[in-house]
């Protein structure tokens, strides 16, 4: 068995090294070689990702259904939460099913078109989600620090415009990243040491300085992301200052239970994303790259529903009511 795995691994790597095209148009497929060594790791990867994937589907699906069906949750905060769940579902659906299929069926290939779709969709959902997280921080800031202006600043039309801006920014950024990444000449084979078509892994296959345009776009993205992150931090500093003036301990608990998990999700996105793309080459290794990619691409869509529902009594009541109604219909 070990000899067979070694031969298979060598075959995949040799195939990747033989494809040394002068430009990316000569590549018809990429090879995802993150778990090429052992069958046991492939199966572990499949079952782990299956559990995370089902948890994300269940959690986000319940939030979407509860917010859509319960009129009491038709408020700006839950409207943005519904959009966040939609983006989470899109994000995890872009990368995880293909990775699970490759691990289960012991395959490595992803077509050039499939890789392009992953680059576009992942950039789209991640950008839109981070933009939406910034908007959600603004929503909490206005609700707590300027409650008298909440209805004016966050009316139904304003909320729709903000959500549309988040989705639109994701689409624009995805177009730019896809156009930049997939027009770079590639001459270092077609093997990607990742479970999906990550932009940083594709750039490693470049054979010229033409990748600098994409690097510049990535740096611009991180500058903007840091700007959003500091805006979120500023918003929460103002919120915490306002909360400290509230004599009610229950009010403190409600605010902190809403804001701190939100801040934790944003911090996870920023820290792992920056580490994945800005870390020095000396710190790069397949296991580390895999862990970091999982932390910023797979974990948040599964954890977000848990974070936003566990300490939210209104959402828990809506979910309980939804489950009871389904149970009664079955009877």
N, C-alpha and C positions, 0 to 999 in steps of 0.2 A: 504493500500500500504506500509506504513512504517513497519507494523508488518510483512508483507510478505518479505520485504527486509531484516529485521533483522533475520528472520528465515533462509533465503537463505544464508546470510552471516555466520551465526552460523554453517550451514550445511557444507559450504565450509571449514571453519576453522577446524571444527571437523574432516572432512575427511582428511585434511592435517595432523592433529595431530595424527590420528589413524595410518597413515602410518609411522611407526618408524622402518625402516629396518636397518639391521646391516651393509649393504653396499649398494653402489649406484646401483649395478646390480639388486637389488630387486625393484627398482623404475621403473615403466613403463611410468609415466607421471609426469609433474610438474604442479602446479597451479599458475597462474599469478594473484595475488590478489590486484593489485595496485588500482583498481577502484571497489572494491567489495561492497562499501557502498550504493551508490545511482545510480539509473538509469540515472538521469539527468547528472551526471558527466561522465558516460560512453558515452552518446551521444555527450556531449561537447568534450570529448576526441576524439571521432570518427571524428567529423567535423573539429576539429582543425588539427588533423593529416592528414586528407584527403587533406586539403588546402595546408599544407606544402609538402605533398608527391607529389601532382600535380605540385606545383611550382618547386620542385626539378627535376621532370621528364622533365618538359618543358624547364627549364633553361639549365640543363646539356645536354639534347637532342639537343637543338639549338646550343650549343657550339660545341658539337661533330660533328654535321652536317656541321656547318660553317667551322670549321678547316679542315675537311676531303674534302670538296668540293672546297674550295678557295685555289688555289695554292700560293697566296700571303701570306697565313698563314702557309705555310710549313716551319717553322723556329723552332729552339729549344724551344723557349719560348712557342709557341702554341702547339708544340708536347707534352710538359710536361703538359700544360693546358688540352689537350685532355685526357691524362692519368688520370689527377685529376678528370675530369668529369666522366670518367668510374668508378673510385673508389667511387666517391660520389654516383653514381647510385647503385652500388653494396651494399654500406653501408646502405643506407636508405631502399633498397629493402629487406635487411636481417631482419630488426626489425619491420618496420612500418606496412606492410600489415597484419601480424599476429595479431598485437596489435589492428588494426582497426577492423579486423574480430571478435576478442573476444569481443570488446566493442559493436559492432553492434548486434551481435547474443547473447549477454549476456552469454558468455561462459568463462571459465577460463583455460581450460586444454591446455597444449602443450605436445606432446609426448616426450619421452626421446630422441628419434632420432632427432626430430625437435629441441629440446633444444641443443643437441650436435652440430647440424648444425649451429645454431645461434652463439654458442660460437666460433666455428671454423671460420665461415665467418666474424663475426664482428671483431675478433682479426686480421684476415687476412687483411681486408679492412682498418681498423684504422691504423695498423702498416705500411702498404704500403703507405697510404696517408700521414702520418707524414714524412716518409722517402722521399716521393716525394716533399713535401713542403720544406724540407731541400735542396734538389737538385735544386728546383726552386730559392731558395735564392742564391745558388752558381751561377746559370745561370745569375741572375741579377748582382751579384758582378763582374763576368768576363765581362759582357757586358758593364758595366759602368766604372769599375776601370781598366780593362785590355782589352780594345776594340781591340787592335792590335793582341791579342792572342786568340780572341774569336773563330775564325774559326778553329784554331788548337785544343783548349781545348774542344770545344763543336761541333765537327763535327758530321755527321749523325751517324757514328758507335759508337762514344762515348755517344751520347744521347740514343741510343738503349740500350747500356750496362748499363747506369745509370738507365733507366726505368726498365730494367729487374732486376737489383739489388734491386730496391724498391719493386717490386712485389715478388721477391724471398725472401726477408727479411720478408715480410708479411706472406708468406706461411710457412716459418720455424717457426716463432713466433707463428702462429696459431696452428701448429702441437704440439708444446711444451705445450701451454696453454690448448688445448683440452685434451691431454694425461694426464696432471697433474690434471686438474679440475675434469674430469669425472672418475678418478680412486680413488678419495677420498671417504672413507666411510662416508655415510650420515645417521644420525639417528635422525635428528631434524625435521622430516616430509618432505613434498615436496612442501611447499608454499613459493613462491618467491614474495617479496614485490616490484615488478618492472613490467614494461610492456614488458620486454624481458628477456631472460636468461643472466643476467649480472653476471659476474664471482664473484664479491664481494658478491652478494646475495646467490649464490650457496655455497660459503665458510662458510656462516653463518649456514648452515645446517650440517656442519661437526661435528663429535662427537669425534675426536681425534686430535693429533698433526700432523697427516699426511698432513694437509693443509699447513704446513710450507714450503714445497717445492714449492707450487704455490705462496705463499707469497714472497718467495725469488726470484722467477722468475718475479713477478710483480715489486718488488723493483729494480731488475736489469733493467727491461724495463724503469722504471722512471728515473734511473740514465742515461741510454742511451738517453732517451727523453730530459732530461735536457742538456746533452752534445750537442745534435742537436739544442736545443733552444739557447744555448749560442753561438754556431757556427753561427746560423742565426742572432743573435744580433750583433755579431762581424762583419759579412758581411754587415749588414745594417749601422753600425757605419762607416765602411770604405766607403760605398756608400754615406752616408750623408756628410762625409768630402769631398769626391770628388765633390758632387753636389754643395756644398757651394763655390767651386772655379769656377763654371760655371757662366758666366755673364748673361746668358739668363734666364729670368724669366720663359719663356715657357719650357725650359729644366728642371728647378726646378719642375714645376708643373707636368710634365710628369713622372719624376722619383718618386716623392712623392706619386702621385696618384697610382702608380704601387706597391710601396714598403710598404706603410703604411697599406693598406688593407690586404696584405699578412701577415704582422706582427701581425695584429689584429686577423686573423684566427688562426695563430700559438699560440698566447697567450691564446685564448679561449680554444683550445685543451688542452694545458698544464695545465692551472689553474683549469678547471673543471674536467679534468681527475685525477689530483693529489688530488683534494678535494674529489672526489667520492671514491677513494680507500685508501687514507691516512688520512682521517678525523677521529678524536677520536669518540668512540662510543657515547659519551654524546651529540654529535651534529647530530646523526643519527635520522632521522624521515622519514616516507614514503613520505610526501609532498616534503621535501627538497631533498630526494634521486631522486624523480621523476623529479624535476626541473633541477637538475644537470645532470641527464642522458639525458634529452632532449637537454640541451645546448651542450653536447659534442657528441651526437650521431645523433640527428635529425636536429638541426639548421644549422650546417656547410654545409651539402650537399645542403640545400635549399638556403643558403646565398652566397656560393662561386660563383655561376654563376653571381649573381647580383654584387658582389664585383669586379670580374675580367672583367665584360663587360661594366659596367656603364661608367667608365672613360677610356675605351680603344677604341680609335677612329677607329683603324683598324678592331677590332672585330665588332664594331657597324656597320661599313660600309659593312662588309661581311654578317652580319645578315640582313641588309636592302636589300642588293643585292639578298640574298637567298629568302627573303619573296616576293620581287618583281617578281622574276623568277617563284615562285610557283603561284603567283596571275595571271601572264600572261599565264601560262599553263592552269589554270582553265578557262580562258576566251576562 
